[in-house]
Amino acid sequence: MDRGNERHGHDTRNDYDGFAEAYAAETEHGLVNAFYERPAMLALAGEVTGRRILDAGCGAGPLSAALRDRGAVVTGLDASAAMLALARRRLGDGAALHLADLRDPLPFGDGAFDDVIASLVLHHLEDWGPTLAELRRVLGPGGRLIASVDHPFVAYAFQDPRPDYFSATDYAFDWTFGGHTAPMRFWRKSLDAMTGAFAAAGFRLSRIHEPRPDPAARELFPEGFDDLATKPCFLFFVVEVPDGAVTGG
């Protein structure tokens, strides 16, 4: 996935409000999102009929819509008002939508959800601890958190010389969507740090997944398909709240 030119510094903000329309249009039918990341998330979610699902970082709502169409009771949450406006346009009254930052306490009760979907959002956070604690709180016993992040193998290849793999380090790119360029900031974490953060929040690791793109994309994206099919891009986790666990803190 081409992210443009790498930038460094700690003042970069991920201003999705500034390019929501362009971002949503670019990712709606693109190879990486529509034929790789979203299908993998939906496959990991499996049968969702009647399940209460929080789409944490829902953006313009493509995953929320897909989950709703599969019978889930969906709640969407995002820190970008512009993204939520696009989600409301897509979903109508089909999902409850909330403007909130995942760094803050969530506006939901203990055990309010059966599943949480966190699609390409955790790698925007320096400290996963408070966020994972809140996601753990709003899940009932047996609940699942299904998350996708930049694959650490890929994230550590973005900088030359390579950073310390075992230290959490940030990096930024100038992303261009529809002619609009904006700086985007991410945080690298080692695989051990990520799995340790899930465990510290009270989750039990169920699966780590490294998917390949939908074969249907081969004819649609002949130039990018083979590259995505043979190299890691994102890493997917399914972690669970142990049955019988006490929710809340």
VOBA-1610 file (N, C-alpha, C; in pm, whole numbers, padded with zeros to 5 digits, always signed):
BEGIN
Met+00085-00119+00000Met+00000+00000+00000Met+00088+00123+00000Asp+00070+00210-00098Asp+00152+00330-00110Asp+00100+00437-00017Arg+00185+00478+00076Arg+00145+00581+00171Arg+00215+00712+00144Gly+00282+00725+00034Gly+00343+00853+00001Gly+00477+00870+00068Asn+00509+00992+00103Asn+00640+01026+00157Asn+00640+01020+00309Glu+00741+00956+00364Glu+00751+00945+00509Glu+00792+01079+00569Arg+00736+01112+00684Arg+00769+01233+00756Arg+00799+01195+00900His+00872+01279+00968His+00907+01253+01108His+00868+01373+01192Gly+00856+01349+01321Gly+00817+01456+01412Gly+00694+01415+01491His+00671+01483+01600His+00565+01444+01693His+00447+01541+01691Asp+00437+01627+01589Asp+00328+01723+01586Asp+00222+01686+01483Thr+00233+01569+01421Thr+00139+01530+01318Thr+00008+01484+01380Arg-00103+01529+01320Arg-00236+01488+01366Arg-00308+01419+01252Asn-00389+01321+01288Asn-00466+01250+01188Asn-00601+01319+01173Asp-00607+01417+01086Asp-00724+01503+01071Asp-00817+01445+00965Tyr-00891+01341+01002Tyr-00984+01281+00907Tyr-01094+01377+00866Asp-01128+01473+00951Asp-01229+01571+00913Asp-01187+01647+00788Gly-01057+01666+00771Gly-01008+01746+00661Gly-01014+01678+00525Phe-01025+01544+00524Phe-01028+01475+00395Phe-01119+01353+00399Ala-01228+01363+00475Ala-01318+01249+00493Ala-01377+01200+00361Glu-01428+01292+00281Glu-01491+01253+00154Glu-01390+01183+00063Ala-01271+01240+00051Ala-01170+01183-00037Ala-01123+01047+00014Tyr-01103+01035+00146Tyr-01059+00908+00204Tyr-01164+00800+00183Ala-01291+00834+00211Ala-01398+00736+00196Ala-01410+00689+00051Ala-01398+00782-00043Ala-01408+00745-00184Ala-01292+00657-00226Glu-01172+00687-00178Glu-01053+00611-00216Glu-01058+00469-00162Thr-01108+00452-00041Thr-01104+00321+00024Thr-01229+00237+00001Glu-01332+00296-00057Glu-01459+00225-00074Glu-01443+00099-00157His-01373+00109-00270His-01362-00004-00361His-01217-00040-00393Gly-01122+00013-00317Gly-00982-00013-00344Gly-00938-00153-00306Leu-00825-00194-00361Leu-00774-00329-00337Leu-00752-00359-00191Val-00678-00274-00122Val-00637-00304+00016Val-00756-00307+00111Asn-00849-00215+00095Asn-00961-00209+00188Asn-01076-00302+00148Ala-01122-00291+00025Ala-01242-00364-00016Ala-01218-00510-00048Phe-01095-00547-00085Phe-01068-00684-00126Phe-00966-00755-00037Tyr-00930-00691+00074Tyr-00831-00751+00163Tyr-00870-00731+00309Glu-00870-00606+00356Glu-00892-00582+00498Glu-01036-00610+00540Arg-01133-00552+00471Arg-01272-00572+00513Arg-01317-00717+00500Pro-01287-00786+00388Pro-01326-00927+00384Pro-01264-01011+00495Ala-01140-00981+00531Ala-01076-01056+00639Ala-01147-01030+00773Met-01182-00906+00799Met-01253-00875+00924Met-01388-00945+00929Leu-01460-00943+00818Leu-01591-01007+00816Leu-01580-01158+00830Ala-01478-01217+00770Ala-01458-01361+00784Ala-01427-01399+00928Leu-01346-01319+00995Leu-01315-01346+01136Leu-01437-01328+01225Ala-01522-01232+01190Ala-01644-01210+01269Ala-01739-01328+01256Gly-01746-01390+01138Gly-01830-01507+01118Gly-01978-01475+01126Glu-02053-01565+01184Glu-02198-01548+01198Glu-02228-01443+01305Val-02293-01335+01266Val-02314-01223+01359Val-02461-01191+01382Thr-02551-01272+01330Thr-02693-01243+01344Thr-02731-01225+01491Gly-02789-01110+01522Gly-02835-01080+01658Gly-02726-01036+01754Arg-02601-01036+01712Arg-02493-00996+01802Arg-02483-00844+01808Arg-02459-00795+01927Arg-02441-00650+01949Arg-02294-00618+01923Ile-02270-00539+01820Ile-02132-00514+01777Ile-02102-00365+01779Leu-01990-00330+01840Leu-01938-00193+01837Leu-01831-00186+01729Asp-01853-00100+01631Asp-01752-00072+01529Asp-01673+00049+01578Ala-01560+00022+01641Ala-01480+00125+01707Ala-01384+00187+01606Gly-01410+00312+01569Gly-01337+00374+01460Gly-01404+00340+01328Cys-01536+00363+01323Cys-01617+00313+01211Cys-01595+00390+01082Gly-01538+00512+01090Gly-01519+00591+00969Gly-01649+00616+00897Ala-01649+00599+00766Ala-01769+00623+00685Ala-01868+00508+00690Gly-01836+00403+00763Gly-01932+00298+00792Gly-01941+00179+00699Pro-01840+00149+00616Pro-01855+00031+00530Pro-01863-00101+00607Leu-01783-00116+00712Leu-01792-00239+00792Leu-01922-00243+00871Ser-01963-00129+00925Ser-02090-00125+00997Ser-02204-00170+00908Ala-02205-00122+00783Ala-02311-00159+00690Ala-02307-00308+00659Ala-02187-00361+00638Ala-02176-00504+00606Ala-02221-00590+00723Leu-02184-00551+00844Leu-02226-00626+00963Leu-02376-00616+00985Arg-02432-00497+00965Arg-02577-00479+00976Arg-02649-00567+00875Asp-02598-00570+00752Asp-02663-00650+00648Asp-02656-00799+00679Arg-02562-00839+00764Arg-02550-00978+00806Arg-02629-01008+00933Gly-02705-00910+00980Gly-02796-00933+01092Gly-02749-00885+01227Ala-02634-00818+01233Ala-02585-00769+01362Ala-02659-00642+01403Val-02659-00617+01531Val-02709-00491+01588Val-02587-00403+01609Val-02568-00304+01522Val-02441-00233+01512Val-02448-00095+01576Thr-02343-00063+01650Thr-02318+00071+01701Thr-02185+00117+01646Gly-02182+00237+01590Gly-02058+00291+01536Gly-02005+00405+01621Leu-01874+00415+01627Leu-01810+00522+01704Leu-01690+00572+01626Asp-01674+00704+01620Asp-01558+00761+01554Asp-01530+00899+01611Ala-01402+00940+01605Ala-01362+01071+01656Ala-01379+01181+01552Ser-01413+01145+01428Ser-01427+01243+01320Ser-01573+01270+01292Ala-01617+01393+01312Ala-01755+01429+01283Ala-01786+01416+01135Ala-01688+01448+01050Ala-01710+01438+00906Ala-01726+01293+00864Met-01648+01204+00922Met-01663+01062+00891Met-01799+01010+00937Leu-01840+01052+01056Leu-01971+01008+01106Leu-02085+01058+01020Ala-02071+01178+00965Ala-02174+01230+00874Ala-02187+01140+00752Leu-02074+01091+00700Leu-02079+00998+00588Leu-02141+00865+00631Ala-02111+00821+00752Ala-02170+00697+00802Ala-02321+00710+00817Arg-02366+00826+00865Arg-02511+00847+00879Arg-02579+00847+00743Arg-02512+00905+00645Arg-02568+00905+00509Arg-02582+00762+00458Arg-02486+00677+00490Arg-02488+00539+00444Arg-02588+00453+00522Leu-02588+00469+00653Leu-02660+00377+00740Leu-02802+00422+00775Gly-02830+00552+00765Gly-02959+00601+00806Gly-02987+00567+00952Asp-03101+00505+00976Asp-03135+00463+01112Asp-03091+00320+01141Gly-03007+00266+01055Gly-02968+00126+01070Gly-02863+00098+01174Ala-02806+00204+01235Ala-02705+00185+01338Ala-02699+00312+01424Ala-02676+00293+01553Ala-02653+00407+01643Ala-02509+00453+01625Leu-02490+00585+01609Leu-02357+00639+01584Leu-02321+00740+01692His-02195+00735+01737His-02149+00820+01847His-02018+00888+01809Leu-02009+01017+01840Leu-01885+01092+01823Leu-01805+01081+01952Ala-01692+01011+01947Ala-01611+00990+02067Ala-01472+00947+02025Asp-01375+00976+02112Asp-01236+00941+02089Asp-01204+00815+02167Leu-01138+00720+02104Leu-01105+00595+02171Leu-01002+00612+02282Arg-00942+00729+02292Arg-00851+00755+02402Arg-00927+00790+02530Asp-01056+00817+02518Asp-01137+00861+02631Asp-01229+00748+02678Pro-01288+00760+02799Pro-01387+00662+02842Pro-01502+00653+02743Leu-01549+00533+02718Leu-01654+00512+02619Leu-01793+00538+02679Pro-01886+00588+02599Pro-02019+00624+02649Pro-02115+00506+02650Phe-02068+00390+02700Phe-02150+00270+02701Phe-02135+00201+02836Gly-02236+00124+02872Gly-02234+00052+02998Gly-02147-00073+02993Asp-02119-00127+03110Asp-02041-00251+03118Asp-02113-00362+03043Gly-02039-00440+02967Gly-02096-00556+02899Gly-02201-00523+02795Ala-02193-00406+02735Ala-02297-00363+02641Ala-02289-00434+02507Phe-02175-00497+02475Phe-02157-00554+02342Phe-02109-00699+02348Asp-02141-00771+02241Asp-02092-00907+02225Asp-01959-00910+02152Asp-01938-00812+02062Asp-01814-00803+01985Asp-01776-00657+01969Val-01646-00633+01956Val-01594-00503+01914Val-01508-00526+01791Ile-01531-00445+01689Ile-01449-00445+01569Ile-01362-00320+01574Ala-01232-00335+01565Ala-01140-00221+01563Ala-01055-00233+01437Ser-01104-00174+01330Ser-01042-00189+01199Ser-00941-00079+01173Leu-00813-00114+01169Leu-00705-00021+01135Leu-00710+00106+01220Val-00729+00087+01351Val-00739+00203+01440Val-00636+00201+01552Leu-00604+00084+01606Leu-00515+00081+01722Leu-00376+00133+01691His-00330+00119+01567His-00195+00167+01535His-00187+00320+01528His-00297+00388+01549His-00293+00534+01564His-00269+00576+01708Leu-00265+00481+01801Leu-00255+00511+01944Leu-00116+00476+01996Glu-00058+00568+02071Glu+00071+00539+02134Glu+00055+00439+02248Asp-00046+00460+02332Asp-00070+00376+02449Asp-00201+00301+02430Trp-00192+00171+02412Trp-00313+00090+02394Trp-00385+00063+02525Gly-00317+00079+02638Gly-00371+00034+02766Gly-00509+00089+02799Pro-00527+00222+02807Pro-00660+00275+02843Pro-00769+00236+02744Thr-00736+00235+02616Thr-00835+00199+02514Thr-00877+00053+02527Leu-00780-00037+02542Leu-00814-00178+02555Leu-00891-00205+02684Ala-00859-00133+02789Ala-00934-00150+02914Ala-01081-00114+02895Glu-01106-00006+02821Glu-01244+00034+02796Glu-01315-00064+02702Leu-01245-00111+02600Leu-01307-00210+02511Leu-01336-00339+02586Arg-01247-00377+02674Arg-01271-00494+02760Arg-01393-00471+02850Arg-01407-00350+02904Arg-01518-00320+02995Arg-01653-00332+02927Val-01662-00286+02802Val-01793-00284+02735Val-01828-00418+02671Leu-01740-00516+02681Leu-01768-00650+02631Leu-01814-00741+02744Gly-01913-00823+02714Gly-01958-00921+02812Gly-01870-01044+02811Pro-01887-01134+02908Pro-01811-01259+02911Pro-01826-01335+02779Gly-01714-01384+02726Gly-01715-01451+02598Gly-01712-01357+02479Gly-01714-01226+02505Gly-01711-01129+02398Gly-01578-01127+02327Arg-01579-01077+02203Arg-01459-01078+02120Arg-01421-00937+02078Leu-01291-00912+02075Leu-01235-00795+02009Leu-01162-00845+01885Ile-01202-00796+01769Ile-01140-00832+01642Ile-01073-00707+01589Ala-00941-00709+01578Ala-00865-00588+01547Ala-00768-00614+01433Ser-00749-00511+01350Ser-00646-00514+01246Ser-00555-00394+01264Val-00427-00417+01240Val-00326-00311+01253Val-00220-00331+01144Asp-00137-00229+01124Asp-00023-00247+01036Asp+00062-00364+01084His+00101-00450+00994His+00186-00563+01030His+00321-00510+01078Pro+00371-00557+01192Pro+00498-00503+01243Pro+00614-00524+01147Phe+00613-00631+01068Phe+00720-00650+00970Phe+00723-00536+00870Val+00605-00488+00833Val+00595-00380+00736Val+00629-00246+00802Ala+00574-00224+00920Ala+00593-00095+00987Ala+00740-00066+01012Tyr+00817-00168+01044Tyr+00958-00146+01075Tyr+01045-00136+00949Ala+00985-00155+00833Ala+01060-00138+00708Ala+01042+00001+00649Phe+00962+00086+00714Phe+00932+00217+00657Phe+01046+00318+00676Gln+01139+00290+00764Gln+01242+00388+00796Gln+01381+00330+00776Asp+01469+00411+00722Asp+01608+00369+00702Asp+01698+00476+00765Pro+01781+00444+00866Pro+01799+00309+00919Pro+01677+00261+00999Arg+01664+00131+01010Arg+01551+00073+01080Arg+01551+00115+01228Pro+01431+00141+01282Pro+01423+00176+01424Pro+01440+00052+01512Asp+01448+00075+01641Asp+01455-00034+01739Asp+01322-00107+01738Tyr+01322-00233+01696Tyr+01198-00309+01686Tyr+01124-00317+01819Phe+01198-00321+01929Phe+01136-00344+02059Phe+01092-00216+02129Ser+01113-00102+02067Ser+01066+00025+02123Ser+00946+00074+02043Ala+00847+00129+02111Ala+00734+00190+02043Ala+00781+00321+01981Thr+00773+00331+01850Thr+00818+00450+01779Thr+00708+00496+01684Asp+00706+00626+01658Asp+00603+00679+01568Asp+00663+00708+01432Tyr+00576+00712+01333Tyr+00617+00750+01198Tyr+00496+00814+01130Ala+00522+00891+01026Ala+00413+00962+00960Ala+00435+00963+00810Phe+00326+00974+00739Phe+00330+00984+00594Phe+00238+01095+00548Asp+00270+01151+00434Asp+00178+01239+00363Asp+00092+01151+00273Trp-00035+01138+00307Trp-00127+01059+00225Trp-00198+01152+00129Thr-00220+01105+00007Thr-00292+01182-00092Thr-00415+01104-00138Phe-00531+01163-00119Phe-00657+01104-00163Phe-00732+01208-00244Gly-00767+01173-00367Gly-00846+01263-00449Gly-00783+01400-00465Gly-00651+01405-00469Gly-00582+01532-00484Gly-00560+01606-00354His-00611+01555-00242His-00591+01618-00111His-00482+01545-00036Thr-00382+01617+00010Thr-00271+01558+00084Thr-00280+01596+00231Ala-00262+01496+00318Ala-00271+01521+00462Ala-00169+01433+00534Pro-00110+01482+00643Pro-00017+01401+00722Pro-00092+01300+00808Met-00043+01179+00814Met-00102+01074+00897Met+00006+01014+00985Arg-00026+00993+01109Arg+00071+00945+01208Arg+00032+00807+01257Phe+00131+00721+01276Phe+00110+00585+01322Phe+00214+00553+01431Trp+00185+00445+01504Trp+00279+00397+01606Trp+00314+00252+01579Arg+00443+00224+01580Arg+00492+00087+01567Arg+00498+00021+01704Lys+00459-00106+01709Lys+00477-00187+01830Lys+00522-00326+01787Ser+00603-00389+01869Ser+00643-00526+01841Ser+00524-00620+01861Leu+00532-00737+01802Leu+00427-00836+01821Leu+00411-00870+01969Asp+00522-00882+02039Asp+00516-00912+02182Asp+00446-00801+02259Ala+00472-00676+02223Ala+00407-00564+02291Ala+00257-00564+02265Met+00217-00597+02144Met+00075-00599+02113Met+00002-00710+02187Thr+00056-00831+02181Thr-00010-00941+02251Thr-00007-00920+02402Gly+00101-00859+02451Gly+00109-00828+02594Gly+00005-00727+02636Ala-00023-00629+02550Ala-00125-00529+02582Ala-00263-00592+02590Phe-00293-00684+02499Phe-00422-00754+02506Phe-00433-00833+02637Ala-00327-00903+02672Ala-00330-00984+02794Ala-00345-00896+02918Ala-00274-00783+02920Ala-00281-00694+03035Ala-00422-00636+03054Ala-00497-00624+02945Ala-00633-00572+02953Ala-00734-00680+02989Gly-00690-00803+03003Gly-00780-00911+03044Gly-00833-00995+02930Phe-00775-00980+02811Phe-00818-01060+02697Phe-00735-01188+02685Arg-00796-01288+02626Arg-00728-01414+02594Arg-00714-01422+02442Leu-00592-01446+02395Leu-00567-01452+02252Leu-00631-01577+02193Ser-00713-01556+02090Ser-00778-01667+02022Ser-00714-01696+01888Arg-00677-01588+01813Arg-00619-01612+01681Arg-00538-01492+01635Ile-00428-01519+01568Ile-00354-01420+01490Ile-00366-01462+01345His-00402-01367+01259His-00434-01401+01120His-00357-01311+01024Glu-00301-01372+00920Glu-00234-01301+00812Glu-00303-01340+00681Pro-00406-01266+00642Pro-00486-01307+00527Pro-00419-01272+00394Arg-00479-01322+00288Arg-00443-01283+00152Arg-00566-01218+00088Pro-00546-01141-00016Pro-00659-01072-00077Pro-00757-01167-00143Asp-00878-01119-00162Asp-00982-01194-00231Asp-00933-01226-00373Pro-00937-01352-00415Pro-00891-01386-00550Pro-00964-01310-00660Ala-01086-01263-00631Ala-01161-01187-00730Ala-01091-01057-00768Ala-00999-01013-00682Ala-00929-00887-00709Ala-00818-00901-00812Arg-00782-01022-00847Arg-00669-01042-00940Arg-00693-00973-01074Glu-00813-00990-01129Glu-00841-00929-01258Glu-00867-00779-01246Leu-00919-00736-01131Leu-00949-00594-01113Leu-00823-00512-01087Phe-00727-00573-01019Phe-00605-00502-00980Phe-00483-00585-01018Pro-00459-00605-01146Pro-00349-00693-01187Pro-00212-00645-01144Glu-00194-00514-01127Glu-00062-00463-01091Glu-00034-00478-00942Gly-00135-00469-00859Gly-00114-00473-00715Gly-00144-00605-00649Phe-00217-00692-00718Phe-00264-00815-00653Phe-00150-00905-00608Asp-00057-00935-00699Asp+00050-01029-00665Asp+00135-00978-00550Asp+00160-00849-00545Asp+00239-00793-00437Asp+00168-00811-00304Leu+00037-00782-00300Leu-00039-00796-00176Leu-00058-00942-00137Ala-00060-01030-00237Ala-00083-01172-00210Ala+00042-01243-00161Thr+00158-01179-00173Thr+00283-01247-00138Thr+00362-01177-00028Lys+00313-01063+00020Lys+00382-00989+00125Lys+00283-00951+00235Pro+00328-00948+00361Pro+00237-00907+00468Pro+00202-00760+00458Cys+00083-00725+00499Cys+00039-00585+00499Cys-00020-00550+00635Phe-00127-00618+00673Phe-00189-00597+00803Phe-00183-00726+00884Leu-00195-00710+01015Leu-00200-00823+01107Leu-00334-00816+01180Phe-00400-00931+01192Phe-00535-00937+01250Phe-00531-01020+01379Phe-00604-00973+01478Phe-00614-01042+01606Phe-00761-01070+01639Val-00785-01186+01696Val-00911-01213+01764Val-00876-01245+01908Val-00923-01160+01999Val-00899-01183+02141Val-01035-01186+02211Glu-01044-01261+02320Glu-01172-01287+02383Glu-01169-01253+02531Val-01286-01218+02582Val-01306-01206+02726Val-01338-01346+02779Pro-01261-01401+02870Pro-01287-01536+02918Pro-01429-01550+02972Asp-01493-01663+02942Asp-01625-01690+02998Asp-01618-01686+03151Gly-01719-01624+03210Gly-01723-01612+03354Gly-01644-01497+03410Ala-01577-01421+03323Ala-01502-01306+03369Ala-01595-01197+03415Val-01551-01119+03513Val-01630-01008+03564Val-01603-00885+03479Thr-01709-00821+03430Thr-01696-00701+03347Thr-01690-00577+03435Gly-01614-00479+03389Gly-01605-00353+03464Gly-01485-00353+03555Gly-01462-00239+03616Gly-01345-00227+03702Gly-01371-00136+03818
//
